[in-house]
Amino acid sequence: MGERDGYANGGNERAWGQQQQQPQYNQNYNYNQPPPPPPQGNYQQNGNAYGPPPPYSYNPPKGENYTFDEAFKLEKPKYNDLWAGLLLLLVFAGFVAVSVISIRGYVTGLHGNGIYGGNNNFSLNNNTIILFAFGLVVAFVLSSAYLAAAFFFPKQFIWITGILNIAFAIGTAIFYLYKKYWSAGIVFLIFGIFTIVAFISWIPRIPFAALMLKTTIRVSRKYGHVYLVSFIGGLLAVALSAWFSVTLTATYVTYEPSRNNPKCANGSCNKGKVKKKKKLTVTPSAKYWISEWLKNTIHTIIAGVYGTWYFCVNNFPRHATSGSARRALTYSFGSISFGSLVIAIIQFLRHLCSVARQQSGEEGGIGGTIGYIVFCILGCLISLLEWVVQFVNRYAFCHIALYGKAYIPAAKDTFHMIKDRGIDALVNDSLIGPVLSFGSMFVGYATALLAYLYLLFTKPEYNRGGGYTPVIVALAFLIGTQICLIFTTPIASGVDTIFVAAGWDPQVMINEHRELYDEMVRLYPQVQQAIQVR
Protein backbone atom coordinates (compact mmCIF):
# COMPACT_ATOMS: atom_id res chain seq x y z
CA MET A 1 0.00 0.00 0.00
CA GLY A 2 1.42 3.39 -0.98
CA GLU A 3 2.01 6.21 1.43
CA ARG A 4 -0.99 8.18 0.31
CA ASP A 5 -3.20 5.13 -0.01
CA GLY A 6 -2.24 4.17 3.52
CA TYR A 7 -4.47 6.85 4.95
CA ALA A 8 -7.56 4.93 3.94
CA ASN A 9 -8.94 2.90 6.82
CA GLY A 10 -10.81 0.21 4.94
CA GLY A 11 -13.46 -0.32 2.31
CA ASN A 12 -16.23 1.20 4.43
CA GLU A 13 -14.40 4.47 5.08
CA ARG A 14 -13.49 7.35 2.81
CA ALA A 15 -9.85 8.19 2.15
CA TRP A 16 -8.71 11.09 4.24
CA GLY A 17 -8.28 13.27 1.20
CA GLN A 18 -11.96 12.83 0.17
CA GLN A 19 -13.87 14.61 2.87
CA GLN A 20 -17.30 16.14 2.51
CA GLN A 21 -16.32 19.24 4.45
CA GLN A 22 -13.39 21.11 2.97
CA PRO A 23 -10.88 22.59 5.42
CA GLN A 24 -10.56 26.32 5.70
CA TYR A 25 -6.99 26.94 4.69
CA ASN A 26 -4.90 30.00 5.28
CA GLN A 27 -5.68 32.00 2.13
CA ASN A 28 -2.49 34.04 2.39
CA TYR A 29 -0.17 31.06 2.03
CA ASN A 30 0.77 29.30 -1.20
CA TYR A 31 0.82 25.62 -0.31
CA ASN A 32 2.32 24.64 -3.68
CA GLN A 33 5.49 26.64 -3.28
CA PRO A 34 8.75 24.65 -3.17
CA PRO A 35 10.56 24.13 0.14
CA PRO A 36 12.69 27.11 1.13
CA PRO A 37 16.46 26.77 1.43
CA PRO A 38 17.89 26.00 4.84
CA PRO A 39 17.80 29.14 6.99
CA GLN A 40 21.08 30.71 8.00
CA GLY A 41 19.88 32.05 11.34
CA ASN A 42 17.41 31.09 14.03
CA TYR A 43 13.66 30.77 13.67
CA GLN A 44 12.02 33.92 14.95
CA GLN A 45 8.52 33.87 16.42
CA ASN A 46 7.10 36.64 18.58
CA GLY A 47 10.62 37.95 19.10
CA ASN A 48 11.91 34.58 20.38
CA ALA A 49 14.68 32.53 18.79
CA TYR A 50 14.67 28.79 19.26
CA GLY A 51 17.27 27.58 16.81
CA PRO A 52 17.09 26.60 13.15
CA PRO A 53 15.59 23.30 12.05
CA PRO A 54 18.23 20.64 11.33
CA PRO A 55 19.62 20.64 7.77
CA TYR A 56 18.38 17.09 7.12
CA SER A 57 14.77 18.27 7.45
CA TYR A 58 15.17 20.09 4.14
CA ASN A 59 17.69 17.96 2.31
CA PRO A 60 17.90 14.34 3.50
CA PRO A 61 20.43 12.11 1.73
CA LYS A 62 19.47 10.96 -1.73
CA GLY A 63 19.48 7.37 -2.90
CA GLU A 64 18.10 4.24 -1.31
CA ASN A 65 21.02 2.92 0.67
CA TYR A 66 21.71 5.25 3.57
CA THR A 67 21.39 4.73 7.34
CA PHE A 68 19.79 6.53 10.25
CA ASP A 69 23.15 7.98 11.30
CA GLU A 70 23.65 9.42 7.82
CA ALA A 71 20.13 10.85 7.68
CA PHE A 72 20.39 12.45 11.13
CA LYS A 73 24.07 13.19 11.22
CA LEU A 74 25.64 14.77 14.29
CA GLU A 75 28.32 17.18 13.17
CA LYS A 76 30.18 17.03 16.49
CA PRO A 77 28.97 13.95 18.40
CA LYS A 78 29.67 14.05 22.13
CA TYR A 79 28.52 12.32 25.29
CA ASN A 80 26.17 14.90 26.78
CA ASP A 81 25.43 15.20 30.52
CA LEU A 82 27.95 12.48 31.25
CA TRP A 83 27.81 13.18 34.98
CA ALA A 84 24.16 12.12 35.15
CA GLY A 85 24.87 8.88 33.30
CA LEU A 86 27.75 8.03 35.64
CA LEU A 87 25.61 8.88 38.67
CA LEU A 88 22.86 6.57 37.42
CA LEU A 89 25.39 3.75 37.04
CA LEU A 90 26.62 4.38 40.60
CA VAL A 91 23.06 4.35 41.95
CA PHE A 92 22.39 1.12 40.07
CA ALA A 93 25.56 -0.39 41.56
CA GLY A 94 24.40 0.72 45.02
CA PHE A 95 20.99 -0.88 44.41
CA VAL A 96 22.71 -4.12 43.39
CA ALA A 97 24.81 -4.08 46.59
CA VAL A 98 21.76 -3.41 48.79
CA SER A 99 19.86 -6.16 46.98
CA VAL A 100 22.64 -8.73 47.40
CA ILE A 101 23.08 -7.99 51.12
CA SER A 102 19.36 -7.97 51.81
CA ILE A 103 18.60 -11.12 49.83
CA ARG A 104 21.45 -12.95 51.54
CA GLY A 105 19.94 -12.03 54.91
CA TYR A 106 16.53 -13.02 53.61
CA VAL A 107 17.69 -16.50 52.60
CA THR A 108 19.22 -17.18 56.04
CA GLY A 109 16.39 -15.54 58.03
CA LEU A 110 12.74 -16.26 58.81
CA HIS A 111 11.45 -15.57 55.33
CA GLY A 112 8.44 -17.85 55.55
CA ASN A 113 7.34 -20.88 53.59
CA GLY A 114 4.91 -20.23 50.75
CA ILE A 115 1.73 -18.24 51.19
CA TYR A 116 0.68 -19.44 54.62
CA GLY A 117 3.68 -21.20 56.17
CA GLY A 118 6.65 -19.92 58.16
CA ASN A 119 7.37 -18.31 61.50
CA ASN A 120 7.87 -14.75 60.27
CA ASN A 121 5.18 -12.65 61.93
CA PHE A 122 7.12 -9.39 62.15
CA SER A 123 7.78 -8.28 58.54
CA LEU A 124 7.19 -8.96 54.85
CA ASN A 125 7.98 -12.53 53.81
CA ASN A 126 7.44 -15.11 51.06
CA ASN A 127 3.75 -14.25 51.21
CA THR A 128 4.61 -10.75 49.98
CA ILE A 129 6.86 -11.95 47.17
CA ILE A 130 4.09 -14.21 45.87
CA LEU A 131 1.70 -11.24 46.11
CA PHE A 132 3.95 -9.06 43.95
CA ALA A 133 4.49 -11.95 41.52
CA PHE A 134 0.74 -12.20 40.99
CA GLY A 135 0.58 -8.43 40.61
CA LEU A 136 3.32 -8.41 37.97
CA VAL A 137 1.55 -11.10 35.97
CA VAL A 138 -1.72 -9.16 36.11
CA ALA A 139 0.02 -5.92 35.13
CA PHE A 140 1.81 -7.62 32.22
CA VAL A 141 -1.36 -9.27 30.89
CA LEU A 142 -3.56 -6.20 31.25
CA SER A 143 -0.94 -3.88 29.75
CA SER A 144 -0.51 -6.21 26.76
CA ALA A 145 -4.28 -6.41 26.29
CA TYR A 146 -4.60 -2.63 26.57
CA LEU A 147 -1.91 -2.08 23.93
CA ALA A 148 -3.62 -4.66 21.70
CA ALA A 149 -6.90 -2.75 22.05
CA ALA A 150 -5.16 0.37 20.74
CA PHE A 151 -3.68 -1.61 17.86
CA PHE A 152 -6.91 -3.31 16.73
CA PHE A 153 -9.53 -0.74 17.80
CA PRO A 154 -7.94 2.72 17.48
CA LYS A 155 -11.27 4.48 16.85
CA GLN A 156 -12.90 3.03 19.98
CA PHE A 157 -9.74 3.12 22.11
CA ILE A 158 -10.44 6.43 23.85
CA TRP A 159 -13.95 5.36 24.82
CA ILE A 160 -12.62 2.01 26.05
CA THR A 161 -10.07 3.82 28.22
CA GLY A 162 -12.63 6.18 29.76
CA ILE A 163 -15.11 3.43 30.54
CA LEU A 164 -12.49 1.11 32.07
CA ASN A 165 -10.95 3.85 34.19
CA ILE A 166 -14.28 5.12 35.52
CA ALA A 167 -15.62 1.62 36.18
CA PHE A 168 -12.53 0.47 38.07
CA ALA A 169 -12.06 3.72 39.99
CA ILE A 170 -15.66 3.90 41.21
CA GLY A 171 -16.00 0.14 41.63
CA THR A 172 -12.85 -0.30 43.70
CA ALA A 173 -13.67 2.83 45.73
CA ILE A 174 -17.10 1.44 46.66
CA PHE A 175 -15.52 -1.89 47.58
CA TYR A 176 -12.88 -0.25 49.79
CA LEU A 177 -15.49 1.87 51.52
CA TYR A 178 -17.63 -1.22 52.05
CA LYS A 179 -14.64 -2.94 53.68
CA LYS A 180 -14.06 0.23 55.76
CA TYR A 181 -10.68 0.82 54.17
CA TRP A 182 -11.42 4.54 54.24
CA SER A 183 -8.17 6.01 52.97
CA ALA A 184 -8.05 4.02 49.73
CA GLY A 185 -11.81 4.30 49.25
CA ILE A 186 -11.83 8.10 49.49
CA VAL A 187 -8.76 8.53 47.26
CA PHE A 188 -10.07 6.24 44.50
CA LEU A 189 -13.52 7.83 44.72
CA ILE A 190 -11.93 11.25 44.14
CA PHE A 191 -9.99 9.80 41.21
CA GLY A 192 -13.21 8.36 39.78
CA ILE A 193 -15.15 11.63 40.05
CA PHE A 194 -12.24 13.51 38.48
CA THR A 195 -12.14 10.98 35.62
CA ILE A 196 -15.86 11.40 34.93
CA VAL A 197 -15.55 15.19 34.77
CA ALA A 198 -12.42 14.98 32.61
CA PHE A 199 -13.91 12.43 30.22
CA ILE A 200 -17.04 14.52 29.67
CA SER A 201 -14.83 17.49 28.79
CA TRP A 202 -12.91 15.27 26.35
CA ILE A 203 -15.89 14.32 24.17
CA PRO A 204 -15.68 17.29 21.73
CA ARG A 205 -11.96 16.64 21.24
CA ILE A 206 -12.14 12.88 20.73
CA PRO A 207 -12.23 13.02 16.87
CA PHE A 208 -8.92 14.91 16.70
CA ALA A 209 -7.34 12.58 19.26
CA ALA A 210 -8.62 9.55 17.33
CA LEU A 211 -7.02 10.91 14.15
CA MET A 212 -3.61 11.21 15.81
CA LEU A 213 -4.01 7.78 17.38
CA LYS A 214 -4.85 6.18 14.01
CA THR A 215 -1.83 7.89 12.46
CA THR A 216 0.61 6.53 15.05
CA ILE A 217 -0.91 3.04 14.85
CA ARG A 218 -0.64 3.09 11.06
CA VAL A 219 3.03 4.04 11.23
CA SER A 220 3.75 1.45 13.93
CA ARG A 221 2.13 -1.27 11.83
CA LYS A 222 4.47 -0.43 8.97
CA TYR A 223 7.57 -0.31 11.16
CA GLY A 224 7.07 -3.23 13.52
CA HIS A 225 10.33 -2.66 15.40
CA VAL A 226 8.41 -0.06 17.36
CA TYR A 227 6.49 -2.80 19.15
CA LEU A 228 9.58 -4.95 19.51
CA VAL A 229 11.26 -2.13 21.44
CA SER A 230 8.12 -1.71 23.54
CA PHE A 231 7.87 -5.44 24.25
CA ILE A 232 11.51 -5.72 25.30
CA GLY A 233 11.09 -2.64 27.49
CA GLY A 234 7.97 -4.12 29.05
CA LEU A 235 9.78 -7.35 29.90
CA LEU A 236 12.66 -5.38 31.43
CA ALA A 237 10.15 -3.34 33.45
CA VAL A 238 8.52 -6.49 34.80
CA ALA A 239 11.92 -8.00 35.65
CA LEU A 240 13.00 -4.78 37.40
CA SER A 241 9.77 -4.65 39.38
CA ALA A 242 10.19 -8.29 40.42
CA TRP A 243 13.76 -7.62 41.52
CA PHE A 244 12.64 -4.54 43.44
CA SER A 245 9.84 -6.49 45.15
CA VAL A 246 12.21 -9.24 46.30
CA THR A 247 14.76 -6.68 47.53
CA LEU A 248 12.11 -4.72 49.42
CA THR A 249 10.83 -7.87 51.11
CA ALA A 250 14.36 -9.04 51.93
CA THR A 251 15.16 -5.68 53.51
CA TYR A 252 12.21 -6.01 55.89
CA VAL A 253 13.07 -9.61 56.77
CA THR A 254 16.72 -8.81 57.44
CA TYR A 255 16.46 -5.52 59.33
CA GLU A 256 13.01 -5.34 60.90
CA PRO A 257 13.59 -4.78 64.67
CA SER A 258 11.73 -7.55 66.48
CA ARG A 259 12.48 -10.10 69.18
CA ASN A 260 11.37 -12.82 66.77
CA ASN A 261 13.88 -11.73 64.14
CA PRO A 262 17.13 -13.76 64.43
CA LYS A 263 18.87 -11.03 62.42
CA CYS A 264 18.10 -8.51 65.14
CA ALA A 265 19.41 -10.29 68.20
CA ASN A 266 21.92 -9.37 70.93
CA GLY A 267 20.66 -5.82 71.22
CA SER A 268 21.21 -5.00 67.54
CA CYS A 269 17.59 -3.96 66.87
CA ASN A 270 18.39 -0.28 66.83
CA LYS A 271 21.16 -0.82 64.31
CA GLY A 272 18.82 -2.97 62.26
CA LYS A 273 16.22 -0.22 62.27
CA VAL A 274 18.75 2.33 61.02
CA LYS A 275 19.98 -0.03 58.30
CA LYS A 276 16.43 -0.77 57.22
CA LYS A 277 15.63 2.93 56.87
CA LYS A 278 18.73 3.51 54.78
CA LYS A 279 18.01 0.59 52.49
CA LEU A 280 14.32 1.42 52.20
CA THR A 281 15.40 4.88 51.06
CA VAL A 282 17.96 3.62 48.52
CA THR A 283 15.77 0.86 47.06
CA PRO A 284 12.64 2.82 46.00
CA SER A 285 14.60 5.89 44.88
CA ALA A 286 16.89 3.76 42.71
CA LYS A 287 13.90 1.86 41.34
CA TYR A 288 12.10 5.08 40.40
CA TRP A 289 15.13 6.48 38.60
CA ILE A 290 15.97 3.25 36.75
CA SER A 291 12.33 2.73 35.73
CA GLU A 292 12.03 6.31 34.52
CA TRP A 293 15.28 6.00 32.58
CA LEU A 294 14.00 2.81 30.95
CA LYS A 295 10.73 4.45 29.94
CA ASN A 296 12.44 7.56 28.58
CA THR A 297 15.03 5.52 26.71
CA ILE A 298 12.26 3.59 24.97
CA HIS A 299 10.53 6.89 24.24
CA THR A 300 13.69 8.40 22.74
CA ILE A 301 14.37 5.34 20.57
CA ILE A 302 10.84 5.28 19.21
CA ALA A 303 10.85 9.06 18.73
CA GLY A 304 13.83 8.56 16.43
CA VAL A 305 11.80 6.10 14.34
CA TYR A 306 8.77 8.39 14.09
CA GLY A 307 11.02 11.36 13.33
CA THR A 308 12.55 9.34 10.51
CA TRP A 309 9.07 8.63 9.15
CA TYR A 310 8.17 12.31 9.31
CA PHE A 311 11.25 13.65 7.51
CA CYS A 312 12.08 10.71 5.24
CA VAL A 313 8.70 9.12 4.53
CA ASN A 314 9.43 8.58 0.82
CA ASN A 315 13.01 7.43 1.32
CA PHE A 316 13.15 5.66 4.66
CA PRO A 317 16.74 4.94 5.76
CA ARG A 318 18.08 1.57 6.82
CA HIS A 319 18.50 0.57 10.46
CA ALA A 320 16.35 3.39 11.81
CA THR A 321 15.46 1.54 15.01
CA SER A 322 18.96 0.25 15.79
CA GLY A 323 20.53 3.60 14.88
CA SER A 324 18.15 5.49 17.15
CA ALA A 325 18.77 2.96 19.94
CA ARG A 326 22.53 3.23 19.59
CA ARG A 327 22.40 7.01 19.88
CA ALA A 328 20.05 6.89 22.89
CA LEU A 329 22.32 4.42 24.69
CA THR A 330 25.57 6.27 23.95
CA TYR A 331 25.65 10.00 23.23
CA SER A 332 22.24 10.69 24.80
CA PHE A 333 22.57 8.29 27.74
CA GLY A 334 23.54 11.05 30.15
CA SER A 335 20.83 13.43 28.91
CA ILE A 336 18.13 10.80 29.35
CA SER A 337 19.50 10.00 32.81
CA PHE A 338 19.41 13.70 33.74
CA GLY A 339 15.80 14.21 32.70
CA SER A 340 14.78 10.95 34.35
CA LEU A 341 16.43 11.97 37.62
CA VAL A 342 14.24 15.06 37.92
CA ILE A 343 11.06 13.01 37.47
CA ALA A 344 12.32 10.23 39.76
CA ILE A 345 12.84 12.69 42.63
CA ILE A 346 9.32 14.07 42.19
CA GLN A 347 7.79 10.58 41.97
CA PHE A 348 9.61 9.48 45.13
CA LEU A 349 8.28 12.51 47.00
CA ARG A 350 4.78 11.75 45.73
CA HIS A 351 5.13 8.15 46.91
CA LEU A 352 6.19 9.26 50.40
CA CYS A 353 3.25 11.66 50.46
CA SER A 354 0.85 8.88 49.40
CA VAL A 355 2.07 6.53 52.13
CA ALA A 356 1.88 9.29 54.76
CA ARG A 357 -1.66 10.16 53.64
CA GLN A 358 -2.84 6.57 53.92
CA GLN A 359 -1.20 6.14 57.32
CA SER A 360 -2.88 9.34 58.55
CA GLY A 361 -6.21 7.96 57.36
CA GLU A 362 -5.59 4.74 59.27
CA GLU A 363 -4.83 6.64 62.49
CA GLY A 364 -8.20 8.42 62.55
CA GLY A 365 -9.09 11.17 65.00
CA ILE A 366 -8.61 14.90 64.51
CA GLY A 367 -4.85 14.62 64.05
CA GLY A 368 -5.21 11.87 61.46
CA THR A 369 -7.87 13.84 59.58
CA ILE A 370 -5.77 17.01 59.50
CA GLY A 371 -2.73 15.03 58.37
CA TYR A 372 -4.79 13.34 55.68
CA ILE A 373 -6.01 16.68 54.30
CA VAL A 374 -2.53 18.21 54.40
CA PHE A 375 -0.97 15.28 52.56
CA CYS A 376 -3.81 15.32 50.00
CA ILE A 377 -3.07 18.96 49.18
CA LEU A 378 0.66 18.33 49.13
CA GLY A 379 0.15 15.32 46.86
CA CYS A 380 -1.87 17.44 44.42
CA LEU A 381 0.87 20.07 44.28
CA ILE A 382 3.55 17.43 43.69
CA SER A 383 1.42 15.83 40.96
CA LEU A 384 1.06 19.22 39.27
CA LEU A 385 4.82 19.72 39.37
CA GLU A 386 5.31 16.24 37.94
CA TRP A 387 2.90 17.01 35.08
CA VAL A 388 4.82 20.17 34.16
CA VAL A 389 8.19 18.41 34.14
CA GLN A 390 6.79 15.42 32.25
CA PHE A 391 5.32 17.79 29.67
CA VAL A 392 8.72 19.34 29.02
CA ASN A 393 10.55 16.01 29.15
CA ARG A 394 8.37 14.26 26.60
CA TYR A 395 9.15 16.81 23.90
CA ALA A 396 12.73 17.43 24.99
CA PHE A 397 13.53 13.75 24.48
CA CYS A 398 12.01 13.91 20.98
CA HIS A 399 14.38 16.81 20.32
CA ILE A 400 17.31 14.85 21.79
CA ALA A 401 16.51 11.85 19.57
CA LEU A 402 16.93 13.96 16.42
CA TYR A 403 19.32 16.76 17.45
CA GLY A 404 21.51 14.93 19.96
CA LYS A 405 21.64 17.94 22.27
CA ALA A 406 22.22 18.01 26.02
CA TYR A 407 19.14 17.89 28.24
CA ILE A 408 18.84 21.52 29.39
CA PRO A 409 19.44 23.12 25.95
CA ALA A 410 17.02 20.65 24.36
CA ALA A 411 14.38 21.32 27.01
CA LYS A 412 14.72 25.11 26.61
CA ASP A 413 14.63 25.01 22.80
CA THR A 414 11.68 22.64 22.70
CA PHE A 415 9.69 24.51 25.32
CA HIS A 416 10.09 27.82 23.46
CA MET A 417 9.24 26.17 20.15
CA ILE A 418 6.00 24.49 21.26
CA LYS A 419 4.84 27.72 22.93
CA ASP A 420 5.80 30.00 20.06
CA ARG A 421 4.40 27.73 17.38
CA GLY A 422 1.20 27.04 19.27
CA ILE A 423 1.99 23.32 19.43
CA ASP A 424 0.92 23.36 23.09
CA ALA A 425 -2.67 23.86 21.92
CA LEU A 426 -2.41 20.75 19.74
CA VAL A 427 -0.91 18.84 22.64
CA ASN A 428 -3.73 19.81 24.98
CA ASP A 429 -6.40 18.87 22.45
CA SER A 430 -4.84 15.61 21.29
CA LEU A 431 -5.79 13.89 24.57
CA ILE A 432 -3.42 10.99 23.87
CA GLY A 433 -1.22 11.68 26.89
CA PRO A 434 -4.11 11.91 29.39
CA VAL A 435 -5.83 8.91 27.80
CA LEU A 436 -2.76 6.70 28.21
CA SER A 437 -2.23 7.97 31.75
CA PHE A 438 -5.81 7.06 32.63
CA GLY A 439 -5.41 3.69 30.96
CA SER A 440 -2.29 3.03 33.00
CA MET A 441 -4.17 4.02 36.14
CA PHE A 442 -6.76 1.37 35.25
CA VAL A 443 -3.99 -1.25 35.37
CA GLY A 444 -2.82 0.31 38.64
CA TYR A 445 -6.34 -0.01 40.10
CA ALA A 446 -6.41 -3.69 39.15
CA THR A 447 -3.01 -4.51 40.70
CA ALA A 448 -3.81 -2.52 43.85
CA LEU A 449 -7.14 -4.34 44.22
CA LEU A 450 -5.38 -7.68 43.76
CA ALA A 451 -2.87 -6.75 46.47
CA TYR A 452 -5.63 -5.76 48.88
CA LEU A 453 -7.67 -8.91 48.22
CA TYR A 454 -4.57 -11.04 48.61
CA LEU A 455 -3.82 -9.53 52.02
CA LEU A 456 -7.48 -9.85 52.97
CA PHE A 457 -7.77 -13.55 52.16
CA THR A 458 -4.29 -14.82 53.10
CA LYS A 459 -4.16 -12.79 56.35
CA PRO A 460 -0.37 -12.89 56.83
CA GLU A 461 0.80 -12.68 60.42
CA TYR A 462 3.01 -9.67 59.79
CA ASN A 463 -0.05 -7.67 58.69
CA ARG A 464 -2.41 -8.69 61.49
CA GLY A 465 -3.03 -5.04 62.41
CA GLY A 466 -3.11 -3.83 58.80
CA GLY A 467 0.01 -1.71 59.22
CA TYR A 468 1.60 -2.86 55.98
CA THR A 469 -1.55 -2.59 53.85
CA PRO A 470 -1.08 1.08 52.78
CA VAL A 471 2.53 0.49 51.73
CA ILE A 472 1.83 -2.70 49.77
CA VAL A 473 -1.31 -1.38 48.06
CA ALA A 474 0.44 1.87 47.09
CA LEU A 475 3.45 -0.01 45.68
CA ALA A 476 1.20 -2.39 43.74
CA PHE A 477 -0.65 0.57 42.23
CA LEU A 478 2.57 2.32 41.20
CA ILE A 479 4.12 -0.86 39.77
CA GLY A 480 1.05 -1.61 37.65
CA THR A 481 0.85 1.99 36.43
CA GLN A 482 4.53 2.17 35.48
CA ILE A 483 4.49 -1.14 33.59
CA CYS A 484 1.49 -0.06 31.52
CA LEU A 485 3.07 3.34 30.78
CA ILE A 486 6.13 1.56 29.39
CA PHE A 487 4.00 -0.76 27.25
CA THR A 488 2.06 2.17 25.75
CA THR A 489 5.14 4.29 25.08
CA PRO A 490 4.99 3.72 21.26
CA ILE A 491 1.61 5.46 21.04
CA ALA A 492 2.54 8.49 23.12
CA SER A 493 5.98 8.77 21.52
CA GLY A 494 4.48 8.77 18.05
CA VAL A 495 2.08 11.63 18.73
CA ASP A 496 4.70 13.65 20.61
CA THR A 497 7.24 13.28 17.82
CA ILE A 498 4.79 14.28 15.10
CA PHE A 499 3.93 17.48 16.98
CA VAL A 500 7.56 18.37 17.69
CA ALA A 501 8.70 17.62 14.13
CA ALA A 502 5.79 19.63 12.70
CA GLY A 503 6.80 22.54 14.90
CA TRP A 504 10.43 22.45 13.83
CA ASP A 505 9.69 22.00 10.14
CA PRO A 506 6.02 22.49 9.24
CA GLN A 507 6.79 22.56 5.50
CA VAL A 508 7.42 18.81 5.58
CA MET A 509 3.99 18.23 7.06
CA ILE A 510 2.35 20.29 4.31
CA ASN A 511 4.36 18.78 1.43
CA GLU A 512 4.91 15.17 2.46
CA HIS A 513 1.92 14.45 4.71
CA ARG A 514 -0.72 16.52 3.00
CA GLU A 515 -3.65 14.14 3.60
CA LEU A 516 -2.87 14.06 7.32
CA TYR A 517 -2.55 17.85 7.38
CA ASP A 518 -5.87 18.31 5.55
CA GLU A 519 -7.69 16.07 7.99
CA MET A 520 -6.08 17.78 10.99
CA VAL A 521 -7.26 21.14 9.66
CA ARG A 522 -10.77 19.79 9.04
CA LEU A 523 -11.09 18.49 12.58
CA TYR A 524 -9.11 21.24 14.27
CA PRO A 525 -8.96 24.44 12.14
CA GLN A 526 -6.58 26.13 14.59
CA VAL A 527 -3.86 23.81 13.34
CA GLN A 528 -3.33 26.24 10.44
CA GLN A 529 -1.88 28.76 12.88
CA ALA A 530 0.42 26.17 14.46
CA ILE A 531 1.62 24.11 11.51
CA GLN A 532 2.64 26.48 8.74
CA VAL A 533 5.81 28.17 7.61
CA ARG A 534 6.09 31.63 9.15
Protein Blocks (a to p, Z undefined) as FASTA:
>chain_A
ZZklmmpgbjkbccfklcfbdcdddfkbcfkbccddddfbdcdeehiaebjadfklmmgc
edjbdcfklmmccfbgcdehklmmmmmmmmmmmmmmmmmmmmmmmmmmcnbgcjkgcjbf
kbccfklmmmmmmmmmmmmmmmmmmmmmmmmmmmlmmmmmmmmmmmmmmmmmmmmmmnop
aklmmmmmmmmmmmmmmmmmmmmmmmmmmmmmmmmmmmmmmmmmlmmmmmmmmmmmmmmm
mmmmmmmmmmmmmmmccfklmklgghilmmmmmmmmmmmmmmmmmmmmmmmmmmmmmmmm
mmmmmmmmmmmmmlccehklmmmmmmmmmmmmmmmmmmmmmmmmmmmmmmmmmmmmmmmm
mngpjklmmmmmmmmmmmmmmmmmmmmmmmmmmmmmmmmmmnopafklmmmmmmmmmmmn
ommmmmmmnommmmmmmmmmmmmmmmmmmmmmmmmmnopaklmnommmmmmmmmmmmmmm
mmmmmmmmmmmmmmmmmmmmmmmmmmlmmmmmmmmmmmmmmmmmmlmmmnccZZ
